[in-house]
């Protein structure tokens, strides 16, 4: 899959937000919160621009081990926690899509790959956390599915900055990902096209 040239994205794009609906009640949460505080305003701005351009926004999120929960409960749980200020700016709206995941990759045992194919998505912008874990593995799974990947380095949060730098380099060198900044991503409203047939 060719990476986009210049700064302008085209139709066939989606913004994937990884694990940002978070209670931050886990190991290394204190380190992650400090990084997330810097990243949340950037992710919120990306989400807003994607929505304005009718680019699909897909949340791929851990389920906190609550196997009977749906995405609304996950959001409510995070909003009722001590870091609701990190959730409110990026809360899914009624048009957002939501995939519940159980492991690191947003693709592993989830319908994300099928969803992207139904939407005609050929390139994803990956944002979220943790850069050196779930974002990295999601980028790899996207790459092996022949999807283009862009990662805005200021829209991903990490626990260990040194590992984040290594992960970003791996995504760029080994997976052909475009590593950029959020402001360099220009969402363009897709041209009208045929409606996909029902599944």
C-alpha positions in Angstrom: 0.0 0.0 0.0 1.5 3.3 -1.0 1.8 6.0 1.6 0.0 9.2 0.9 2.2 12.0 -0.6 2.1 15.5 0.7 -0.1 16.3 3.7 -3.5 15.7 2.3 -5.4 12.5 2.9 -7.9 11.1 0.4 -11.1 9.1 0.5 -10.7 5.6 1.9 -9.4 6.9 5.2 -10.4 6.4 8.8 -9.2 7.7 12.1 -8.7 4.9 14.7 -8.5 5.9 18.3 -6.9 3.2 20.4 -7.6 2.7 24.1 -8.3 6.3 25.0 -11.4 5.4 27.0 -9.5 4.4 30.0 -10.0 4.3 33.8 -6.2 4.6 34.4 -6.4 2.1 37.2 -3.6 -0.2 36.1 0.1 -0.7 36.4 2.1 2.3 35.2 -1.0 4.4 35.0 0.7 7.3 36.6 3.3 7.4 33.9 0.7 7.1 31.2 -1.5 9.8 32.6 1.3 12.4 32.3 1.7 11.5 28.6 -2.1 11.4 28.0 -2.5 14.9 29.4 -0.4 16.2 26.6 -2.0 14.0 24.0 -5.7 14.4 24.7 -6.1 17.9 23.3 -4.4 16.8 20.1 -6.5 13.7 19.7 -9.7 15.7 20.4 -8.7 18.2 17.7 -8.0 15.3 15.3 -11.4 13.7 16.1 -13.2 17.0 15.5 -11.5 17.6 12.1 -12.2 14.0 11.0 -15.9 14.4 12.0 -16.2 17.7 10.1 -14.8 16.0 7.0 -17.1 12.9 7.3 -14.0 10.7 7.8 -15.0 7.7 9.9 -13.9 7.8 13.6 -13.4 4.3 15.0 -12.7 3.7 18.7 -10.9 0.5 19.4 -10.9 0.0 23.1 -10.1 -2.5 25.9 -13.1 -3.8 27.8 -11.5 -3.5 31.3 -12.2 -7.2 31.7 -16.0 -6.4 31.8 -17.1 -9.0 29.2 -20.8 -8.2 29.6 -20.3 -4.5 29.1 -21.1 -2.6 25.9 -19.3 0.5 24.8 -21.7 2.9 26.5 -20.9 1.2 29.9 -17.1 1.5 29.2 -17.5 5.2 28.5 -19.6 5.7 31.6 -17.1 3.7 33.7 -14.2 5.9 32.5 -16.2 9.1 33.0 -17.0 8.2 36.6 -13.3 7.6 37.4 -10.7 10.0 38.7 -9.5 11.0 35.2 -12.8 12.0 33.6 -11.1 15.2 32.4 -9.1 13.0 30.0 -12.2 11.3 28.7 -14.7 14.1 28.2 -12.9 15.9 25.3 -12.7 12.6 23.3 -16.0 11.0 24.1 -17.6 9.1 21.2 -20.5 10.8 19.6 -23.6 9.2 18.0 -21.8 8.8 14.7 -18.6 7.2 16.1 -18.0 3.5 15.5 -16.7 1.4 18.4 -14.8 -1.9 18.5 -14.2 -3.7 21.8 -10.9 -5.5 22.0 -9.4 -7.9 24.4 -5.7 -7.9 23.5 -3.1 -5.4 22.3 -3.9 -5.2 18.6 -7.1 -3.4 17.6 -7.4 -6.2 14.9 -6.9 -9.3 17.0 -10.2 -11.2 17.3 -12.2 -8.1 16.6 -14.4 -7.1 13.6 -12.2 -4.1 12.7 -10.7 -5.6 9.5 -14.2 -6.4 8.2 -15.5 -3.0 9.3 -12.7 -1.2 7.4 -13.3 -3.2 4.3 -17.1 -2.4 4.4 -16.2 1.3 4.7 -13.8 1.1 1.8 -10.9 2.2 4.1 -7.4 1.7 2.6 -5.5 3.9 5.0 -5.8 4.5 8.8 -4.6 7.3 11.0 -3.7 5.6 14.3 -3.9 7.7 17.5 -4.2 6.7 21.1 -2.2 4.7 23.6 0.1 3.1 24.4 2.5 3.8 21.5 5.0 1.0 22.4 2.2 -1.5 23.0 -1.3 -1.4 21.4 -0.5 1.3 18.8 2.6 -0.6 17.7 0.8 -4.0 17.4 -2.2 -2.4 15.7 0.1 -0.8 13.1 1.7 -4.1 12.4 -1.6 -5.8 12.0 -2.7 -3.0 9.6 0.5 -3.4 7.6 0.1 -7.1 7.1 -3.4 -6.5 5.9 -2.0 -4.1 3.2 -3.5 -1.0 4.8 -1.6 2.2 4.8 -0.8 3.7 8.2 -0.1 7.2 9.4 0.8 7.8 13.1 0.8 11.4 14.3 3.6 11.3 17.0 1.9 14.0 19.1 -1.4 12.1 19.1 -0.1 9.0 20.8 0.7 8.5 24.5 3.4 6.3 26.0 4.6 4.9 29.3 8.3 4.8 28.5 9.5 7.6 26.1 12.6 5.6 25.0 10.4 2.7 24.0 8.0 5.0 22.3 10.8 6.4 20.1 11.9 2.9 19.2 8.3 1.9 18.4 7.8 4.9 16.1 11.0 4.1 14.3 9.9 0.4 13.9 6.5 1.5 12.5 8.2 3.8 10.0 11.1 1.5 8.9 9.5 -1.9 9.2 5.9 -1.2 8.5 6.1 1.7 6.0 4.1 3.9 8.4 4.1 7.6 7.8 5.2 9.3 11.1 4.1 12.9 11.2 2.4 15.5 13.4 -1.4 15.9 13.8 -1.4 19.4 12.1 0.2 17.9 9.0 -2.9 15.7 8.5 -5.5 17.4 6.4 -8.8 15.5 6.2 -10.6 16.0 2.9 -14.3 15.3 2.7 -14.7 12.1 0.5 -16.3 12.5 -2.9 -19.7 10.9 -3.2 -19.6 7.3 -4.3 -21.7 4.2 -4.6 -23.2 2.8 -1.4 -21.7 -0.6 -0.4 -24.0 -3.5 -0.8 -25.6 -4.9 2.4 -23.6 -7.5 4.2 
